[in-house]
Amino acid sequence: LEKEEDYVMLSDIFPTGWHATELAGLRAGESVAIYGAGPVGLMAAHSALIKGASEVFVVDTHSDRLALAEQMGATPVHATGDEAVQKILDLTDGRGTDCGCECVGYQCCNKHGHEDNSATMNSIVASTKATGGIGVVGVFVPQDPSAATDLAKEGKMPFDFGSFWFKGQSIRTGQANVKAYNRQLARLIHHGKASPGQIISHRLSLDEAPEGYKNFDSRTPGWTKVILKP
């Protein structure tokens, strides 16, 4: 089937990345910072470019994933925390981006490599302009018993609400309604406007599935997205 691997991405990843840009309220000609260069973050970048974003920044610390973002036409930002914020501010002449997309979730890490569920949310508030929109599709859970802090165990975080309020920003969150987007995204693929299959790194048989999950769990460099072929 022609473009089969592109259509496979309609099962979840592509609609979720698109949803991030919808939640952020991204419009053509606007800039956006996307935190996370995993499959969803890369699809958010792809979606933003399709929508006509003027500048798309992708923030992460994994060089292999940032290379994919750059190949798509986005600007990679190899940093985290305050350093990432400062780089985005420098690249936007101090204005910050019009929108922001959080595509990491509660397992994000701070600059020391320690899990910190507030890291991306506070950074995205700092790097998004006043009145800007923020879309959150990264998963945040109500309880996380294995978290490092008592606050995080209850699904809570030290969030910079003062800056968020003072800047008059808006945040929209939630799981993507995949079926609501599938028809329009399928048409984009059909007419050659979208190519989400470009992030696929490995094609495995069903017998090789355990290997794929092992590398996924270990976050092995180079393993971006795997498809299984019976």
Buried (B, 14 or more C-beta within 10 A) or exposed (E): EEBEBBBBBBEBBBBBBBBBBBBBBBBEEBBBBBBBBBBBBBBBBBBBBBBEBEBBBBBBBBEBBBEBBBEBEBBBBBBBBEBBBEBBBEBBEEBBBBBBBBBBBBBBBBBEEEBBBBBBBBBBBBBBBEEBBBBBBBEBEEEBEEBEBEEBEEBBBEBBEEEBEEBEBBBBBEEBEBEEBBEEBBEBBEEEEBBBBBBBBBEBEEEBEEBBEEBBEEEEEEBBBBBBEE
